Structure formats: structure tokens, C-alpha cells
Amino acid sequence: TNSFAHAIFRTFEYPASCIESMLLTTHSTFHIPWWVVIATTTLTIRVLVTLPLHIHLQKNHAKVEVAYSELDTFTKPLEYRIITECRSQGLHIDIANRKLKKAFRKLKD
């Protein structure tokens, strides 16, 4: 088990040493206090990782909103037609819901 733990540790050794080198270089080159180096590095990494992810998620959310609005143009008239047919035939709302689900499945296929 010792060799396994050592292998896991060595996996994370390279990224950790890169970050350590960056922090040491920044601290010694610019003569900035450690707490400023650590805070600035944290903020920089968060902005570099989180901002592109946030932008990507917002674009996807906009696409989903457009798809839902297009879906509504199909589903609302279909729902209205099936419910009015069932009401005119005197059928229970559960039967109308089943027919509506069946119609949605046909649209999906």
C-alpha cells in the first residue's frame, strides 16, 4: 500500500511544484508580502477558470430558453385541442392527460 500512496502523491507533485515555483518567483521578484501573492493568485485562478465556464453556461442557458419557447408553440395548441376534444366527449381529465402524453411521445419520435 505504501507504493500506491507514493504513486498517488507523485501524481500531484508536478502541479504542486509548479504552483509553488510561481508563488516563490512572484514573491521574490516583486517583493510582495505572502498574503498578497496568495490572494492575487487565488483571484487570478478563479477568474481564469470560473469566468469562461460562466460564459459557456450562460450561452447554453440562452439556447435552452429558445428551445423551450419553440416547444411551447407546438405543445400549447396540441394541449388545447386534446383537452377541448375530451371535454366535448365528456371524458375525465385523466384520460385527457394520457392522450396528451401519448401525443407528446408521437412528437418525440
Secondary structure, 3 states (H helix, E strand, C coil): CHHHHHHHHHHHHHHHHHHHHHHHHHHHHHCCCHHHHHHHHHHHHHHHHHHHHHHHHHHHHHHHHHHHHHHHHHHHHHHHHHHHHHHHCCCCHHHHHHHHHHHHHHHHC
